[in-house]
């Protein structure tokens, strides 16, 4: 009897000493907590701990807009090598959009157009750069500040701007583009834009160079997520004059200030 009681007590004690098997769900929760704790600790040390980062963003420029893709690879805890692809549109400060209206009712008719616009100027930029960490977040709710700089190749694309005009001599409408000095039809009789797709088959390519410099403020909660606002300046130089407006001076060099909102991830 005493031996039986001893065996029973020993069996209960042994069961209590055995570690309980965690479910897959509990294991994942513990791993996630450990991972977050590690991220917070490293952020407090100001370290960037991933090998790669991917970023999408949108810039509002003083002379247009730009969509951004950026890929980065960490070189050190404070330095990241990057390459970027940008697609955007440059506009003249003289552009004024006009909405055609009916003379009798005053209601809008036709497509809005830009009076005196000669070409739509798109640009595609590809290049390399670096992101240099200036200040770490300090805490999980802080902001990391980095200097951003880079440069590369720019493809300037000029698409003729078409307007629909009303010819009072014939009483008909037609789509026309600017034909050069002395073209009074393009300037005197526009009634509507001919549409965005008109002129793509006549697009001209002009090569150039691009460079940018800025500051990126990353307010993402953890280093694995990138949520940032970037401010800076950018410049582009082309091998030929890029005419945008009939009544504006053609130029090869374009510069602007910009603000961008950016989102991405790190691995």
Residue pairs with C-beta under 8 A, 6 or more apart in sequence:
22 30
36 222
39 49
39 140
39 222
39 223
39 224
40 140
40 222
42 49
42 223
43 136
43 137
43 138
43 139
43 140
43 142
43 222
43 223
44 136
44 137
44 138
44 139
44 140
45 136
46 77
46 133
46 135
46 136
46 137
46 138
47 77
47 136
47 223
48 74
48 77
48 78
48 80
48 133
48 144
48 223
48 266
49 77
49 223
50 74
50 223
50 224
50 266
50 267
51 73
51 74
51 267
52 71
52 72
52 73
52 74
52 266
52 267
53 70
53 71
53 72
53 73
53 74
53 80
53 226
53 264
53 265
53 266
53 267
54 70
54 71
54 72
54 264
54 265
54 266
54 267
55 68
55 69
55 70
55 71
55 72
55 226
55 228
55 262
55 263
55 264
56 68
56 69
56 70
56 262
56 263
56 264
57 67
57 68
57 70
57 228
57 230
57 260
57 261
57 262
57 263
58 65
58 66
58 67
58 68
58 260
58 261
59 65
59 66
59 67
59 68
59 86
59 88
59 230
59 258
59 259
59 260
60 258
60 259
60 260
61 88
61 90
61 234
61 256
61 257
61 258
62 256
62 257
62 258
63 90
63 91
63 92
63 93
63 254
63 256
64 88
64 89
64 90
64 91
64 256
65 88
65 89
66 86
66 87
66 88
66 258
66 260
67 86
67 87
67 88
68 84
68 85
68 86
68 260
68 262
69 84
69 85
69 86
70 82
70 83
70 84
70 85
70 262
70 264
71 82
71 83
71 84
72 80
72 81
72 82
72 131
73 80
73 81
73 82
74 80
74 81
75 81
77 133
78 132
78 133
79 130
79 131
79 132
79 133
80 130
80 131
80 132
81 128
81 129
81 130
82 128
82 129
82 130
82 131
82 150
83 126
83 127
83 128
83 129
84 125
84 126
84 127
84 128
84 129
84 150
84 152
85 124
85 125
85 126
86 123
86 124
86 125
86 126
86 210
87 122
87 123
87 124
87 125
88 122
88 123
88 125
89 120
89 121
89 122
89 123
90 121
90 122
90 123
90 236
90 242
90 244
90 254
91 121
91 244
92 117
92 244
92 245
92 248
94 116
94 245
94 247
94 248
95 114
95 117
95 244
95 245
96 114
96 115
97 112
97 113
97 114
98 112
98 113
98 114
98 115
99 108
99 112
100 108
100 109
100 110
100 111
100 112
100 113
100 191
100 192
101 107
101 108
101 109
102 108
102 109
109 192
110 164
110 191
110 192
110 193
111 164
111 192
111 193
111 194
111 195
112 193
113 163
113 190
113 192
113 193
114 161
114 193
115 187
115 190
116 187
116 245
116 246
116 247
117 161
117 244
117 245
117 246
118 160
118 161
118 178
118 243
118 244
118 245
118 246
119 158
119 159
119 160
119 161
119 242
119 243
119 244
120 158
120 159
120 160
120 161
120 199
121 156
121 157
121 158
121 159
121 242
121 244
122 156
122 157
122 159
123 154
123 155
123 156
123 157
123 208
123 210
123 236
124 154
124 155
124 157
125 152
125 153
125 154
125 155
125 210
125 236
126 152
126 153
127 150
127 151
127 152
127 153
127 210
128 150
128 151
128 152
129 148
129 149
129 150
129 151
129 212
130 148
130 149
130 150
131 146
131 147
131 148
131 216
132 146
132 147
132 149
133 144
133 145
133 146
134 145
134 146
134 147
134 215
135 144
135 145
136 142
136 144
137 143
137 144
137 218
140 221
140 222
141 221
143 217
143 218
143 219
144 217
144 218
145 215
145 216
145 217
145 218
146 215
146 216
146 218
147 213
147 214
147 215
147 216
148 212
148 213
148 214
148 215
148 216
148 230
148 232
149 211
149 212
149 213
149 214
150 211
150 212
151 209
151 210
151 211
151 212
152 209
152 210
153 207
153 208
153 209
153 210
154 207
154 208
154 209
154 210
154 236
154 238
155 205
155 206
155 207
155 208
156 205
156 206
156 207
156 208
156 236
156 238
156 242
157 203
157 204
157 205
157 206
158 203
158 204
158 206
158 242
158 243
159 199
159 200
159 202
159 203
160 177
160 178
160 199
160 202
161 177
161 178
161 199
162 175
162 176
162 177
162 193
162 194
162 195
162 198
162 199
163 175
163 176
163 177
163 186
163 190
163 191
163 192
163 193
163 194
164 173
164 174
164 175
164 190
164 191
164 192
164 193
164 194
165 173
165 174
165 175
165 176
165 185
165 186
165 189
165 190
165 191
166 172
166 173
166 189
166 191
167 173
167 174
167 185
167 189
168 189
173 191
175 194
175 198
176 185
176 186
177 186
177 199
178 186
178 246
179 185
179 186
186 246
187 246
206 238
206 239
206 240
206 242
207 238
207 239
208 236
208 237
208 238
208 239
208 252
209 236
209 237
210 234
210 235
210 236
211 234
211 235
212 232
212 233
212 234
212 235
213 232
213 233
213 234
214 230
214 231
214 232
214 233
214 258
214 260
215 230
215 231
215 232
216 228
216 229
216 230
216 262
217 228
217 229
217 230
218 226
218 227
218 228
219 227
219 228
219 229
220 226
220 227
220 228
223 266
224 265
224 266
224 267
225 264
225 265
225 266
226 262
226 263
226 264
226 265
226 266
227 262
227 263
228 261
228 262
228 263
229 259
229 260
229 261
229 262
230 258
230 259
230 260
230 261
230 262
231 257
231 258
231 259
231 260
232 257
232 258
233 255
233 256
233 257
233 258
234 255
234 256
234 257
234 258
235 253
235 254
235 255
235 256
236 253
236 254
236 255
237 252
237 253
237 254
238 252
238 253
238 254
239 252
240 252
241 250
241 251
241 252
242 250
242 251
242 252
242 254
243 250
244 250
